Amino acid sequence: MEHLQSRGLYERCVHVPARLITTKELEATHTPLHVKRVADTEHHEYGEAEPDSETEGDEAVYPQCLYFDNDTFANQHSYTAARLSCGGLVDLCEKVVDGELRNGFAVVRPPGHHAEEGKPMGFCLFNNVAVATNVIRKSRPRVKKVLIVDWDVHHGNGTQNLFFSDPDVLYFSIHRYQDATFYPHTGGWNEVGEAKAAGRTVNVPLPVKQLGDVEYLTTFQKVLIPIAMEFQPDLVIISAGFDCCLGDPLGGMEVSPEAFAYMTSMLMNPAVVKDGRVVLALEGGYNVRAVSESIGHCVSALLGDPLPPLVNATEGFESKRDLSKRKQRHGLFMQTIDKVISIQKTYWKSLRRPALIHALSHLSLDEHPSKAHDHVKNTIYAEAGVTVQVSVTEVPVLMPDPKSPTVVVEEIPLSK
């Protein structure tokens, strides 16, 4: 929040308090046993010594916390935080759908996209985005189709599995994969959904680390945006993990904070979703500065500010050997894109004809996308007939106050 304040973004936002999600709402996504297990952590008697190795794999008691697995734990405050995280996102989605707000960013913790129907996983207790998707479709019947975009560096196994057979939810994920060696070892290109939902799961499993702006924006242009325009969702929810950002200690990717403004703006395109109904929900991200700067650029895009220049931090310092390696990585990436398109074009007509303009896909790797900033900004997807840059004056502010800001930032209290 300090970063948003320093950029003058915080005061331009409407701030909405988060509410506690109800048990009934949670059980529309998770099993009653799952909900009970997490709820029981609130009143658990916590031990004071670590258990021996024989207890590993079970609900092990550690000092001040309860471990569901090696990565997922809770203390007496976690259940409340998880309920606020889900409830806040649900309310934000409803306000956007009702036209009270144009778009929003739910700054919530804990994250959610790894949580399965019946178990917590990967730092996630409840699946925030999945819960919101299910609740909003029931509370607002006019929302029939939802697009979930997951750019967290880890595949959202929980979200994928929860909607794998649902034809009204399109789940798209771009994530580090490396032949299933990267956590959570799911999200191959052949995982496409089942039965009537075949093609409603779109995975872009990145084959190597150290991919950045060129690869992510190319993926959006060549795969996501054509499919999204054909799907025509009533709402877009972004699982906004920033562990793919340059500098994250776990992700190993090199996406610049500025690139997230482009990705957000592309999804706000009215050719993708009516009225630019886009809601972001915070997922992973383990470099505080990178997360702060990335959120700032996303919020700026939601507010309709001009897109920032894409900056190449290594320009002038990259050796011929490093450039050669980068070209090799890009070549492997393009093979993955071609494979994804070859599989998904069975389900999507938009992938059977080449787009009129794919600016980034033709960008020479001898230069960084910063060199093509003005060109890219105005040709993100020419087939749509519109550009992604939308100023505040071009889009009327919705109810209730014509002078009110157009974006919500939600902040929930974290456990102490």
N, C-alpha and C positions, 0 to 999 in steps of 0.2 A: 504494500500500500504506500510505503514511503516513496517508491519509485514513481508510482502513478501521481502522487502529490507533487513530486519534483518536476514532472513534465506538464503539470497543469491539467491532467486528465481526470483526476479524482473528483474535483469539484464540478466537472461537466457531466458527471454520472448520477443517476438516481440510485440510491442505496436502499435495498430491500432486505429486511431481516429474514433469516432462515427459520423455518418451523420444523417441529419434530414430525417425521413421517409416521404414519400409523402402522400398526401390525398388519391390518387388513391390506393396506397398500403394499407393504413389503411382501406379503404372501401371494400377491398376484405375480411375483417374479421368483421368489425363493421359497423353498420348502418350509413348512412350519418348524421342522427340527432345526434347520439352519438358523432361522430367526431366533429360536429359543436358545440355541447354543451361544449366539452372540449376546443376546439379552442377559443370559446368566452371568456373563463376565462382570456385569455391574455390581453384583453382590457376592462375587467369588471371594473366598478366603485365600489371600495370596500368601505364598510361602516366603521364607527368608533365605533359603539356600537352594542352589541349583540341584536338580535331581541327577542321579547317576545316568550312565549311558543307556541303561535298560529301558528307560522311559521314553527314549527318542522315538518319534513317530506318533506318539499319543498327545493328548492335551497336557503338555508338560507345564508344571508350575515353576516359574522363575521369580526372582525378586521383583515385586511390584508389577508383574505382568503374567499373562497366560498365553502360551504359544499354541496356535492351531497347527502350524508347521514351522519349518526352519525360517520362513520369511514373514509369517503373519502372526501378529500377537495383539493383545488387548490388555488394557487395565480397566479400572473401575469407571473411567471417563469415556472409554472408546465407544461404547454402545450409544451414548448420547450424541457424541460427535458424528457417528455414522448416520444416525437418524436425522440430524440436522443437515448433513451433507445431501442426503436423498430428498428430504422435504424442501430444502431451499431450491434445489434444481427443479423439482416438480412445479413449485410456485412460479419460478422464473419462466418456465416453458409455457405455463398457462397464461401469464401476463403477455407474453409475446404473441401467442395464438389469439388471445382476445383483442389484440390491437392496442393495449395500453402502452406497450413498449415495442420498439422496432426490433430489438435484438438484445443480447446480453451475455455476460460472462459470469459464471458461478465459480468464485474462488473458494473451493471447498477442499476439505481433507476429512477423512481418509479418501484415497482414490478408489476406483471401483471396477475397472474393466477386466480384472482377472477373476473376480468373484463368480463362482459357478452357481447354478441353481441350488445346489445342496451343500456347498462348502466355501468358506473364506479361502483366499489364496493370494499370494504375491502382494502383500501389504493391504489387500482389499477385503473389507468385511461384507459390505453390500454393494451390488453393482448399480451405482448411481444412475448411469445413463440408461441402463435397461429398465430400472424401476420407473424412471421418468417417462420412458417411451411407452411402457404399458399403462401407466396411470393416465397420461395425457390422452391416449387413444380412447380410454373409457370415459374420462370426464369431459372430453371435447370430441364428440363423435365426428365432427367435420375434419378432424385430423385422421385420415385413413392411412396415409403412407408416411413413413419416417426414414430419412437417410441418416445413418450414423457414420461419421468419418473419424477414424482413429489414426492419428499421426504419432502417437506414443512410439518410442523405439521398440517396445515390446509388443508382441501380438496380443490383442484382447481376446484371449481364449474364452473367457466367460461370456462376453457379449456375443461372440460368434455362435457359441453353442446354444445360448438362450433363444436365438432367432434363426437357427439353421434351417428350420422347416416353416418359417413364417414368410409368406410371399409379400407382405405389406411392409416389411422392414428390409432395407438394403444396408448391409454392413460392408464398409470398405476399410481396409487396413493397409498401411504401408509401414513395414517394420523390418528390423534386422533379423535375418533368418540363418544364413550360412549353413545350408543343408541341415536344418533342424538342430544345430548345435547351440543356438542362442535361446535363452529362456523366453517363453515357456515351452519351446520346442514344437510349436504348432503354427499354423498359418501358411501352409504350402499352397502353391497356385492351384492345385487340384482340389482344394477344399472350396466348393462352390455353392453349397446348399443342397437340399434334397427335396425330392418330390416336386410340388408346385413352386417351391422356393429355389429351385435350381437356377443359379446365376445371381441370386440375391446376396451371396457372399462373394466379395471380390478381394482377394489377397494379392498384395505386391510384396513378395518375400525377397528382401534385398540380399544379394549373395555375398557381399563383402561389407566391411566397415569403411569409414572415411568417405562416405558419400555426402553430398551437400546440396546447395541450392539448385544447381542445374538438374540433378537427378529428381529431387522432390517436385520441383515445378514442372518438369517434363512429365512426370507421372500424373500430375493433376491434369495437364493438358491432354495427354494422349489417352488416358484411361478414365480417370474419375469424372471429369467434367462432361465428356460425351455421354457416359452412362447416366450421370445424375440428371442431365437435361432430358434424356429419354424416360427416366423413371418418374420425373415430375413429383417430388415429395411435397408434402404439405408443411413439413418442418425439417430443418437440418440441425442435428445435435453433434457437436464435435467433441470427441474424447481428446482433449488438448493436453497431451503429455509433452513436456519440453526436455526430455532426456535424449532426444535426437539432436539437441542443440550443441553447437561447438562449445567445448569446455565441460560438458557433463562427464562426471567420473565413471559412469556406468555405460553410457550409450555408445561411445566410440564413433558417432557420426559428426558431421561438420556443417549442419544447417545453421545459417546465420539467424539471429533474432529478427532481422528485418524481413526475412523470407516468410515468416508466419503472417505478416500483414498481407502479403500477396495471396497466400493460401486462404486466409479468411475472406479477403475481398472476392476471390474467384467464386467462393460458395455463396456470397451475398448477391451474386448476379441474379436479377429477376428472371432470367431465362432458366435458372436452376431451381429456385424456390420462390413462390409468390411472396411479394413484399419483402424479400430478403430476410425471411424468418430464420435466423441463425442464432443458436445458443451454444456457447462453449462451456465445457465443464473441465476443470483442472484434473489432470491425471498425474503422471509421474514427472520427475525433474529433480535433480539432486545437486545442482549448482545454483545457489540462491541468486547470484547476479544474472546468470543466463535466464533463469525462470522469470525474474523481475523484468528484464529488458524485453523478453519475448511477450509476456503478458501486456506490457505497455504498447508494443507494436500492434498486437491484436485489438486492444481496446481502441487505439487510435483509428484502426481500420473500421471498427464497428461504428465509430463516431463520424465516419465519412471523410476523414482527413486524407490529404494526398499521400500516395504511397511513397515510402522512403527509398532512397537509392540503395542498391545492393552493393555492399562494400566487400572487397577482396582483401582480407587481412594479410595474405601471404604474397600479394603482388610485388614483384621485384626481388623476392627472396627465394623463389622456388627454383631448384636446380633442374637441369635437363632430366636427371634421373627421376626426380620427384614428379616432374611433368609426365614422364613416360609411364610411371606407375599409376598416375591419376587417369591417364588415357586407358590403361589396362582395366582399371576398376570401372570406368565408364562403359567400356566395351562389354564387360560382364553384366553390368546393369542393363544395357540395351538388350542383351540376350534375354534377360528376365522379362523386360517389358514386352518383347515380341512374343514370348511364351504365354504371358498373361493374356495378351490380346488374342492370340490364336485359340485359347481356351474359352475366353469370355465372349468372343464374337458369335459363338453358337447361341448365346442368349440375348445379345444386344445388337440390334441392327446398326446402331451408330458406330460400332467398331468395324463394320464391314466396308465402310467407305472412308478414305483418308480425309482428315480435316483440311480445310482450305489453307489454314496457317497453323503451323506448330513452331512458333518462333524459337523456343528453347531447344527443341529437339535437333534443330539445325545449327545451333550455336557451336562454333569451333571451340574445342577445349583448350586451344592456345590462348583464349581470353576468357575472363570471368564474366558471369552474367551482369556484373556491374557495368561492363562496357556496352551492354545492350539494354540498359535500364529503360530509356524512353521508348524504345521499340517494343520491348516486352510489356511495359505498362499499358500500352494502347492496343496490343494484339494478343491478349491472354487467350481469347478464344473467338476468332473472327466469325465463325459460323453462327454464333449467337446474335450477331448484329449489334451487340452492345459492348461497351468496355466495362472493366471491373471497377474503375475509379468512379465513385459516386460522391459528390459533395453534399454537405448538409442542406444546401439551398435547393438542390435538385430533387430531394426526396422529402415530402412533407412529414413533419413530426406528427406522430399519432397521438391519440387521446392520452391523458385528460387535458393537459395544458399545452397549448401550441408553442410555448416558450421553453418547455421542459427538454432536458437532454434526451437522447435517443438510445441510450445504452444503460443496462443495469450491471452493476458489479455487486455481487453478493459476497459477504465475508462472514464465515461462521466462527464462533469461538472455539479455539482448540483446547484440548485437555491440558491441564496444568500439572 
